[in-house]
Amino acid sequence: MTRLIPLAALLLASSAAFAAGTQADIQAEMKKMQEAQARLMAAMMSEHKSRLGYRETIAALQEAAKKRGWEVGPAMNMQEAMQKAGQKDARPFTLLAMCKKDLAENLLKAQMANKAMPFAPCRISVFEGSDGKVYIAKPNTEMMAQMAMPAYAPLLKRFVEEEKALLAGIAD
C-alpha cells in the first residue's frame, strides 16, 4: 500500500496542474499521470516465474487447485485467440479459470453489502515470456487485501494464503 501513496499523490497533483498550466506544462503532467497509471496497473498484478515447463505448469496448477478444493473451469488458449486476431507472433498464453468457491462467494457478498465493486481473484494466466521462460500471472491479492475495506479484507487475506499454497512448488 505504501507503494501506491506516491502514485495517488502524483495523480492528484497532476490534476491540479491542468487548472493553471501552459500547454507544455499540461502535456508534461499528462505524461506523468500516464506513467503513474501504468505503474499502478503493473502493481495490481503479481507475476511469478514457474519452475516447470509451460504445459506442466498448467497441469500442476489445475491439479493443485483441485486438491485444495478449488473449482477448476476451462483453460482458454489465448495464444490461439490472438493468432486468429492477427497477432502472428503470439507466444503461448493460457488463461485458467479457477477459484476457491466458498471464499469467492463470501467475498462477493461482503463487497455487495458494502456497495463495493464485486471482484474475486479467480483467474490465473500462464504464459511464455519473450525470454522463453514460463510465468504465472494473477491479480495482486496481497495488495488488494491491504487496501480493502475492513468488512472484506480478512477474506482477501485468506485468498492470499490459498494462492500461496496453490503456487508452492510450482512458482519461484
C-alpha positions as CSV (number, residue, x, y, z in Angstrom):
1,M,0.0,0.0,0.0
2,T,2.9,2.4,0.7
3,R,3.9,2.0,-2.9
4,L,0.5,3.3,-4.0
5,I,0.5,6.5,-1.9
6,P,3.1,8.3,-4.0
7,L,1.3,7.3,-7.2
8,A,-2.0,8.6,-5.9
9,A,-0.3,11.8,-4.8
10,L,1.2,12.3,-8.2
11,L,-2.2,11.7,-9.9
12,L,-3.8,14.3,-7.6
13,A,-1.0,16.8,-8.0
14,S,-1.1,16.4,-11.8
15,S,-4.8,17.1,-12.0
16,A,-4.2,20.4,-10.2
17,A,-1.7,21.4,-12.9
18,F,-4.5,21.3,-15.6
19,A,-6.2,24.3,-14.0
20,A,-3.3,26.7,-14.2
21,G,-0.7,25.4,-16.6
22,T,0.6,26.2,-20.1
23,Q,0.1,23.7,-22.9
24,A,3.7,22.3,-22.3
25,D,3.0,22.0,-18.6
26,I,-0.2,20.2,-19.2
27,Q,1.4,17.8,-21.6
28,A,4.2,17.1,-19.2
29,E,1.7,16.5,-16.4
30,M,-0.4,14.2,-18.6
31,K,2.8,12.2,-19.4
32,K,3.5,11.9,-15.6
33,M,-0.1,10.8,-15.0
34,Q,0.1,8.2,-17.7
35,E,3.3,6.8,-16.3
36,A,1.8,6.7,-12.8
37,Q,-1.2,4.9,-14.1
38,A,1.0,2.4,-15.8
39,R,2.9,1.8,-12.6
40,L,-0.3,1.4,-10.7
41,M,-1.7,-1.1,-13.2
42,A,1.6,-3.1,-13.0
43,A,1.4,-3.2,-9.2
44,M,-2.1,-4.6,-9.4
45,M,-0.7,-7.8,-11.0
46,S,1.6,-10.3,-9.5
47,E,4.0,-12.3,-11.7
48,H,5.9,-15.4,-10.7
49,K,8.4,-17.5,-12.7
50,S,7.4,-21.1,-12.9
51,R,9.8,-23.9,-12.0
52,L,8.1,-26.1,-14.7
53,G,7.6,-26.1,-18.4
54,Y,4.5,-24.4,-20.0
55,R,2.2,-27.4,-20.2
56,E,3.5,-28.8,-16.9
57,T,2.7,-25.5,-15.2
58,I,-0.9,-25.5,-16.4
59,A,-1.4,-29.2,-15.3
60,A,0.3,-28.6,-11.9
61,L,-1.9,-25.5,-11.2
62,Q,-5.1,-27.3,-12.1
63,E,-4.1,-30.4,-10.0
64,A,-3.1,-28.3,-7.0
65,A,-6.3,-26.3,-7.2
66,K,-8.4,-29.5,-7.3
67,K,-6.5,-30.9,-4.3
68,R,-7.2,-27.7,-2.4
69,G,-11.0,-27.8,-3.2
70,W,-11.0,-25.1,-5.8
71,E,-13.4,-25.0,-8.7
72,V,-11.5,-25.5,-11.9
73,G,-13.0,-24.2,-15.0
74,P,-11.9,-24.4,-18.6
75,A,-8.4,-23.4,-19.8
76,M,-8.6,-20.8,-22.5
77,N,-5.9,-20.8,-25.2
78,M,-5.3,-17.1,-25.6
79,Q,-2.4,-17.7,-28.0
80,E,-4.8,-19.2,-30.5
81,A,-7.3,-16.3,-30.0
82,M,-4.5,-13.7,-30.5
83,Q,-3.3,-15.5,-33.6
84,K,-6.9,-15.5,-35.0
85,A,-7.0,-11.8,-34.3
86,G,-3.9,-11.3,-36.5
87,Q,-1.1,-11.4,-34.0
88,K,1.1,-13.9,-35.8
89,D,4.0,-13.8,-33.3
90,A,1.8,-14.5,-30.2
91,R,3.6,-16.6,-27.6
92,P,2.0,-19.5,-25.6
93,F,-0.6,-18.0,-23.2
94,T,-3.3,-19.8,-21.4
95,L,-5.9,-18.3,-19.1
96,L,-7.1,-20.6,-16.3
97,A,-10.5,-20.1,-14.6
98,M,-10.1,-21.4,-11.0
99,C,-11.4,-20.2,-7.7
100,K,-11.9,-21.2,-4.1
101,K,-15.7,-21.1,-4.4
102,D,-16.7,-20.6,-0.7
103,L,-14.2,-17.7,-0.3
104,A,-15.3,-16.1,-3.6
105,E,-19.0,-16.3,-2.6
106,N,-18.4,-14.8,0.8
107,L,-16.1,-12.1,-0.6
108,L,-18.7,-11.1,-3.3
109,K,-21.5,-10.9,-0.7
110,A,-19.4,-8.7,1.6
111,Q,-18.4,-6.4,-1.3
112,M,-22.0,-6.1,-2.4
113,A,-23.2,-5.4,1.2
114,N,-20.7,-2.6,1.3
115,K,-21.6,-1.2,-2.1
116,A,-18.1,-2.0,-3.4
117,M,-17.4,-3.2,-6.9
118,P,-17.6,-7.0,-6.8
119,F,-14.4,-8.8,-7.6
120,A,-12.9,-12.2,-6.8
121,P,-9.4,-13.2,-7.9
122,C,-10.4,-16.2,-9.9
123,R,-8.2,-16.1,-13.0
124,I,-4.6,-17.1,-13.4
125,S,-2.6,-16.7,-16.6
126,V,0.3,-18.9,-17.7
127,F,2.5,-17.6,-20.4
128,E,5.8,-17.9,-22.1
129,G,7.8,-14.7,-21.8
130,S,10.0,-13.2,-24.5
131,D,12.9,-14.7,-22.6
132,G,11.5,-18.2,-23.2
133,K,10.7,-18.7,-19.5
134,V,7.3,-19.7,-18.2
135,Y,5.4,-17.2,-16.0
136,I,2.3,-17.3,-13.8
137,A,0.4,-14.0,-13.5
138,K,-2.5,-13.3,-11.2
139,P,-4.2,-10.3,-9.5
140,N,-2.0,-8.9,-6.7
141,T,-4.4,-10.1,-4.0
142,E,-2.0,-9.2,-1.2
143,M,-2.1,-5.5,-2.3
144,M,-5.8,-5.7,-2.6
145,A,-6.1,-7.1,0.9
146,Q,-4.0,-4.2,2.3
147,M,-6.3,-1.6,0.6
148,A,-9.6,-3.3,1.2
149,M,-12.4,-2.3,3.5
150,P,-12.3,-4.0,6.9
151,A,-15.5,-5.8,6.1
152,Y,-13.8,-8.0,3.5
153,A,-10.0,-7.6,3.9
154,P,-9.9,-10.8,6.0
155,L,-11.5,-12.7,3.1
156,L,-8.9,-11.4,0.7
157,K,-6.1,-12.3,3.2
158,R,-7.5,-15.9,3.1
159,F,-7.3,-15.8,-0.7
160,V,-3.6,-14.7,-0.3
161,E,-2.9,-17.8,1.8
162,E,-4.8,-20.0,-0.6
163,E,-2.9,-18.6,-3.6
164,K,0.5,-19.1,-1.8
165,A,-0.4,-22.7,-1.1
166,L,-1.5,-23.2,-4.7
167,L,1.8,-21.8,-6.1
168,A,4.0,-23.7,-3.6
169,G,6.4,-26.0,-5.5
170,I,5.3,-24.6,-8.9
171,A,6.5,-20.9,-8.8
172,D,9.7,-19.4,-7.5
